[in-house]
Amino acid sequence: MHNLIVPSLVILIAAAVIFGGQAIQESRLDDHIADAIAATLDKDAVEVTAMREVNKGYGICGQYRLPGGEPAAFFYNKVNEHLALGSDSRRYRNNCRTH
C-alpha cells in the first residue's frame, strides 16, 4: 500500500504544478498584452476584454478599452509578440475575422 501512495502523491503534485503554472502564465499574458497596448498608445491604463485564442493558440484576438472610451480590436501574436491594433489592420483581418 505504501508503494502506491508515494507515486500517486508525486503525480498529483506534478499535475498541480503544471496546471497551476499555466493558469498563472495566462494571467500574466493578459497583463502583458494590456501593458503592450498602453505603451503603444502612450496611455497609463488599458482594459482588455473578449479575448480568444486563434491559430491553434499562437495568437489572441480581443478588444481593448481606454478609460471612458469605446472598445477597439487587437490581435497579439504570442510567438513573436507582435501587436496589431484596430479591426482594419491586416494582421487583425487575417487572423481574427476568419475564425
C-alpha positions, 0 to 999 in steps of 0.5 A, a space after each residue: 500500500 505504501 508503494 502506491 501512495 508515494 507515486 500517486 502523491 508525486 503525480 498529483 503534485 506534478 499535475 498541480 504544478 503544471 496546471 497551476 503554472 499555466 493558469 498563472 502564465 495566462 494571467 500574466 499574458 493578459 497583463 502583458 498584452 494590456 501593458 503592450 497596448 498602453 505603451 503603444 498608445 502612450 496611455 497609463 491604463 488599458 482594459 482588455 476584454 473578449 479575448 480568444 485564442 486563434 491559430 491553434 493558440 499562437 495568437 489572441 484576438 480581443 478588444 481593448 478599452 481606454 478609460 471612458 472610451 469605446 472598445 477597439 480590436 487587437 490581435 497579439 501574436 504570442 510567438 513573436 509578440 507582435 501587436 496589431 491594433 484596430 479591426 482594419 489592420 491586416 494582421 487583425 483581418 487575417 487572423 481574427 475575422 476568419 475564425 
